[in-house]
Amino acid sequence: MDEFDWSILSVPTPRAVVRGQLEFSWWELGQRLETVTQDEFTWEPAPGALSVRRRGESTAPRTFGVGEWVVEWPASGDDSPGPRTIAWLVAHLTEVLTERYDWTFGDHAARRESLTYSGEVGPAVDGLTRVVDRWREGIASMSDDDIFTVGFSRATEIDQQAPFAHLVVHINRELIHHGSEIFTLTDLYRVRGGSHV
């Protein structure tokens, strides 16, 4: 994991502010993900926790993804997802960042249903790292004016109607929120030795 560039915190522009938050949030989460074992990755903090499972092995009401692995999902989008594994959280961050990257800087085609996921910690963390790196590079290449362009991203109806800075901050919140969950799950797993809470 590269070191965090503290100098960005002295740059007085809106783009530097959102970049500083993005870079620091990923720097912290990336370091933790480097230490996650396969057992931690798939550990269920409660029976029936949503996870990433081999196709045909899931009993969740809905799944998505192509290939060998599927991501489990509640019965409807309005349902609280309930307990989730680190594998699920990494997959969720991967699909959120992949969609937003593609519909901002890419081909405008990627959707969570069309993506390939992994239930193995190495490939899953590598996949998330790649898309976070692309997102970071995209944000870094923008001008200060671009950051306020309405409709710069086309991923969702909200993205199309909002200044791009709002999407950058939203993605930062996703990294912070789900990163905090990953930290909590690894802490619980390590303190309790992998048993259910």
HELIX and SHEET records of a PDB file:
HELIX    1   1 TRP A    6  SER A   10  5                                   5    
HELIX    2   2 PRO A   14  LEU A   33  1                                  20    
HELIX    3   3 GLN A   38  THR A   42  1                                   5    
HELIX    4   4 ILE A   86  PHE A  105  1                                  20    
HELIX    5   5 ARG A  112  SER A  114  5                                   3    
HELIX    6   6 VAL A  121  ALA A  140  1                                  20    
HELIX    7   7 ASP A  146  PHE A  148  5                                   3    
HELIX    8   8 GLU A  157  GLN A  161  1                                   5    
HELIX    9   9 PHE A  164  ARG A  192  1                                  29    
SHEET    1   A 3 VAL A  52  ARG A  54  0                                        
SHEET    2   A 3 TRP A  69  TRP A  73 -1                                        
SHEET    3   A 3 ARG A  62  PHE A  64 -1                                        
END                                                                             
